[in-house]
Amino acid sequence: MTEKYIIKQLSIFSENKAGKLAAIAKIFLDTGVSIQAFNIAEANNFGVVRAIVDKPEIAFNEFAKQNYALQYTDVLAIKMKDVPGGLYEVANLLGGLGINIEYAYAFRSGDYGALIVKVTNPREAALKIVEAGIELLPAKDYNF
């Protein structure tokens, strides 16, 4: 039941240097892969580009061919009200369910927001979230 909510996110590791983001974006362009959500985190001289894309396997294979260190990470997308307090409502509910957020990023889509979360056990968390009446966005909306 919860498998339909597990989104494949690409985590691409790259040097933190001028032009590296353009090189990564070019790979997405050349493969015809569309970015659905995107985040960059930095640590020392490296960056981690986290991307949810429509065709994760195609992107993964191309980045691997070009010798990028990368991995899949299972994440969830939680529908969030696009109003002041929307994030608080979701974060408070997750905390109340005992779900720890390892990292998160958000984006707006139409009239609602979406919070992308990495949690310790996404399948177990998805079950708790759905049972609590919180709306998860299905993976098919992101990974085609």
C-alpha positions as CSV (number, residue, x, y, z in Angstrom):
1,M,0.0,0.0,0.0
2,T,2.7,2.5,0.9
3,E,5.0,1.6,-2.0
4,K,3.1,4.0,-4.3
5,Y,4.3,6.9,-2.2
6,I,8.0,6.1,-2.3
7,I,9.8,8.6,-4.6
8,K,13.2,7.9,-6.1
9,Q,15.4,10.9,-5.5
10,L,18.8,11.1,-7.1
11,S,21.7,12.3,-4.9
12,I,24.5,13.4,-7.1
13,F,27.9,14.3,-5.5
14,S,30.0,16.9,-7.1
15,E,32.9,19.3,-6.4
16,N,31.8,22.7,-5.2
17,K,33.3,24.6,-8.2
18,A,32.1,27.1,-10.7
19,G,30.4,25.4,-13.7
20,K,29.6,22.1,-12.0
21,L,25.9,22.9,-11.7
22,A,25.8,23.8,-15.4
23,A,27.5,20.4,-16.2
24,I,24.9,18.6,-14.2
25,A,22.0,20.5,-15.7
26,K,23.4,19.7,-19.2
27,I,23.2,16.0,-18.5
28,F,19.5,16.4,-17.6
29,L,19.0,18.4,-20.8
30,D,20.9,16.0,-23.1
31,T,19.0,13.0,-21.7
32,G,15.6,14.7,-21.9
33,V,15.0,14.3,-18.2
34,S,12.7,16.8,-16.5
35,I,13.5,18.0,-13.0
36,Q,10.4,17.9,-10.7
37,A,12.2,19.2,-7.5
38,F,15.7,20.2,-6.8
39,N,18.0,21.0,-3.8
40,I,21.7,21.6,-3.3
41,A,23.5,21.1,0.0
42,E,27.1,21.8,0.5
43,A,29.8,20.3,2.7
44,N,33.3,21.6,2.6
45,N,34.4,21.4,-1.1
46,F,31.6,19.1,-2.2
47,G,28.0,19.5,-2.9
48,V,25.1,17.1,-3.0
49,V,22.5,17.8,-5.6
50,R,19.3,16.2,-4.7
51,A,16.9,15.9,-7.6
52,I,13.5,14.3,-8.2
53,V,13.2,13.7,-11.9
54,D,10.6,12.2,-14.2
55,K,12.9,9.4,-15.5
56,P,15.3,8.5,-12.6
57,E,16.8,5.4,-14.3
58,I,17.8,7.2,-17.4
59,A,19.4,10.0,-15.4
60,F,21.1,7.6,-13.0
61,N,22.6,5.6,-15.9
62,E,23.9,8.7,-17.6
63,F,25.5,10.2,-14.5
64,A,27.1,6.9,-13.7
65,K,28.5,6.7,-17.3
66,Q,30.1,10.1,-16.7
67,N,31.7,8.9,-13.4
68,Y,29.6,10.9,-11.0
69,A,29.2,9.4,-7.5
70,L,25.5,9.1,-7.0
71,Q,22.8,7.1,-5.2
72,Y,19.1,6.7,-5.0
73,T,17.3,7.9,-1.9
74,D,13.7,7.0,-1.0
75,V,11.8,10.2,-0.1
76,L,8.2,11.1,0.5
77,A,6.2,14.2,-0.7
78,I,3.7,15.5,1.8
79,K,1.0,17.9,0.5
80,M,1.1,21.0,2.5
81,K,-1.2,24.0,2.7
82,D,0.3,27.1,1.0
83,V,-0.6,29.4,3.9
84,P,1.3,30.7,6.9
85,G,1.5,27.8,9.3
86,G,1.4,25.1,6.6
87,L,4.9,23.9,7.4
88,Y,4.2,24.0,11.1
89,E,1.1,21.9,10.7
90,V,2.9,19.1,8.8
91,A,6.1,19.2,11.0
92,N,4.0,19.1,14.2
93,L,1.9,16.1,12.9
94,L,5.1,14.3,11.9
95,G,6.7,15.0,15.3
96,G,3.6,13.8,17.0
97,L,3.8,10.5,15.0
98,G,7.4,10.1,16.1
99,I,8.7,10.5,12.6
100,N,12.2,12.1,12.5
101,I,12.9,14.2,9.4
102,E,16.6,13.7,8.4
103,Y,16.3,16.5,5.8
104,A,13.6,18.3,3.9
105,Y,13.0,20.8,1.1
106,A,9.8,22.2,-0.2
107,F,8.3,23.6,-3.4
108,R,5.0,25.1,-4.5
109,S,2.8,23.5,-7.1
110,G,-0.3,25.4,-8.0
111,D,-2.3,26.2,-4.9
112,Y,-0.5,23.9,-2.5
113,G,3.0,23.3,-1.3
114,A,4.9,20.0,-1.1
115,L,7.4,19.0,1.5
116,I,9.9,16.5,0.4
117,V,11.2,14.5,3.4
118,K,13.9,12.0,3.9
119,V,13.0,9.9,6.9
120,T,14.6,6.8,8.5
121,N,12.0,4.3,7.3
122,P,10.0,5.8,4.5
123,R,7.6,2.8,4.2
124,E,6.7,2.7,7.9
125,A,6.5,6.5,7.9
126,A,4.2,6.5,4.9
127,L,1.8,4.1,6.6
128,K,1.7,6.3,9.8
129,I,1.2,9.4,7.7
130,V,-1.6,8.0,5.6
131,E,-3.3,6.5,8.7
132,A,-3.1,9.9,10.4
133,G,-5.0,11.4,7.4
134,I,-2.1,13.5,6.0
135,E,-2.0,13.5,2.2
136,L,1.0,12.0,0.6
137,L,1.6,12.7,-3.1
138,P,2.1,9.6,-5.2
139,A,5.4,8.8,-6.7
140,K,3.8,8.5,-10.2
141,D,3.3,12.3,-10.0
142,Y,7.1,12.7,-10.1
143,N,8.8,9.5,-11.3
144,F,7.2,8.4,-14.6
